[in-house]
Amino acid sequence: MTIGVESGPPKVPLLRDPKLRGLVIQILLCVALAGLVYYLVRAAAANLERSHMASGFGFWNQPAGFDISQSLIDYSSSTSTYGRAFWVGLLNTLLVACIGIVLATIVGFLIGIGRLSSNWLVARLATGYVHLVRNVPLLLQLLFWYSMVLTALPDFRDSVHLPGGGFLSNRGLFLPAPELGGAGPVVMAALLIGIAGVIALALTARRKWLDGRVAAGLGVLLVLALPLAAFVASGGTWTIDYPQMSRFGMRGGMELLPELVALVAALVIYTGAFIAETVRAGIMAVPRGQSEAALALGLSRPLTLRRVIIPQAMRVIIPPLTSQYLNLTKNSSLAVAIGYPDLVQIFTGTVLNQTGQAVEIVAITMAVYLAISLFTALLMNIYNARMAVRER
Amino acid sequence: MKRLITILACASLAMTLATAASASTLDDVKKRGMLNCGANGQLPGFGMPDSQGNWTGLDVDLCRAVAAAVFNDPTKVKFVALTAKDRFTTLQSGDVDVLARNTTWTSSRDSQLGLNATAVTYYDGQGFMVRKDLKVNSALELNDATICVQQGTTTELNLADYFRANKMRLKTVTFLQLEEATSAYESGRCNAFTTDASQLYSVRLKLAKPDDHVVLPEIISKEPLAPFVRHGDDQWFDVVKWVHFAMVNAEELNVTKANVDDQMKSDNPEIKRLLGTEGNYGEQLGLTKDWVRRIVKNVGNYGEVFDRNVGQGSPLKITRGLNSLWTKGGLQYAPPIR
């Protein structure tokens, strides 16, 4: 007997082949999971059918009939549909998320850097803030800020008169609103184009095809001059809608709800504490030699922080920062406790109760939060990729 | 988010598991030895546990009466405190047998939600409460007012309808919980607070200075409050419905907690049929012959229950009004037992 030339790995019985076994187990698991989902969906549908409960999305175009205290788009209780109410809620949620993310980032960076400050008082205050805020449940803080806003501000009959025709009371902040009439949509469109232009500028600024100052000037021009030009071009006249005091409150003008202020305050202060810790961790992850080298080269301390430390720290900061942004967005659903009309309050609250279609409405809401979160994560991942170390 | 997931889990998962439990609710209750009752938990006079954890209220007593009829023991009830938002899902999924939580009987709840309203235990209507110093005498003066409202009821719809119908402008601030809605009203965020009139009285009691607030005379909606059961179990539907009717009939025939044993010897044929000394009407319902005696002995007749919980014998001191017996000019009218 001669032994043939061995080709490839030794033969293993099929039963003990780790690759094949892994594959089979994975397939079985997937099939079981799909079967379970299929069973649950079918059983739920059958039960809905048997208990004669309505299902489907027919409610979307039915009139809503209830009032909403804040809407960024036209909404009226008499003519708008449940679908419209959904968009109102979604925009209100996005509004809180956007304002909250910007402000929480600012607060977080200031506090985070403050914690590392060589100034004893600043460092201790920042540390105390983080410990206090991070360890109290957000819902309690939210209720606290809401009752603070309501009790600290005067009753509407004793409203504080602001210069220029504004009013401040526990009904909210009321400011004169410019009424552009027919020119409104055109100016709005011009403003959006301007903002898009600025974003494009910012994204391409790395390529250094423009001097930084020129770019900044161009940005201001885009945001300010473009809408102004559009306004003049459309020949619009404008009036100012001043808020008026009536028997029960305010009429007209622009309105900033106390609920929005309390919600944003609570979210910013809470999330800011977490971002501060992230920032501190990021800065401390930059080797000490970096700042020593920068100082040795004669850079001032602020310049060292801005040009040497922070850019390197960002690589550590961005991934956990993304989670904080997502948390803030999701936590905004606590709005329901203080009467701010966000998506959860309007859609899984009032609409769900009026239509009774829990499965559809909760599924839609969860899908929306998922989409918002994935989109935020996508943006942050792009930013992260841009900030990553470039090997040259 | 957690809340969303909980609701979805209730709505879909529990619904799939409820299949086995829905054969016969009465049998299930008997087998379990306990009635599961969905109640309010926060509304004095209708459903709220006291400091010792004993549940009291008009709705609570309906559940106790059902338990008394089935088990001859009004304590064999497990009360589940439900919010306005998750009450229907909890009933639909079979987690409670009866929903007695100041819930308005409407067509869509009968049809779209797959539920049955049993009988009207309290005729209510939506009203407004304002501060006295606003010097408002009628809800029709509330043009431009800001109104606090608790979400998850028909309240928001009625409110918007009323203002639209009377060509008045309205601002609403909507809250999930009653506590937050009333504290916002109390701190001056709103000019008025609106909810069912019965609830306004109990909310007013809980304010720091109840006398500074007044309930306006207008009632802007019909709110017949009824206990609900699931579609598809007519026997259980009959049981809950007739427990209420029995209590109303008992009041009409002057059968009270105190005199029910004496009334067992009565010669009045209506009382004999009511108390089961003649005929087997209780057994036809799946209960026992002496089901009404059990109810009245343990819980009382409708008038006694009303007085004890919301009427003159309670801090709320709500007048009988629409809830008087039909013989006294009210709407409480029960079909006869025969």
Interface residues (C-beta under 8 A of the other chain):
Chain A: Y39 L40 A43 A44 N47 L48 R50 S51 H52 M53 A54 G65 F66 D67 I68 S69 S77 S78 L143 S147 L150 T151 D155 F156 N170 R171 S246 R247 F248 G249 R251 P258 E259 K330 S333 V336 A337 I338 G339 P341 V344 Q345 T348 G349 T350 L352 N353 Q354 T355 G356 A358 V359 V362 A363 T365 M366 Y369
Chain B: M1 R3 L4 I5 I7 L8 C10 A11 S12 L13 M15 T16 A18 T19 A84 K85 F88 T89 Q92 S108 R109 S111 Q112 L113 G114 L134 L142 N143 D144 A145 T146 C148 Q151 G152 T153 T154 E156 L157 L159 A160 D161 F163 R164 R169 L170 K171 T172 V173 T174 F175 L176 Q177 E180 A181 S183 A184 S187 G188 R189 N191 R230 H231 G232
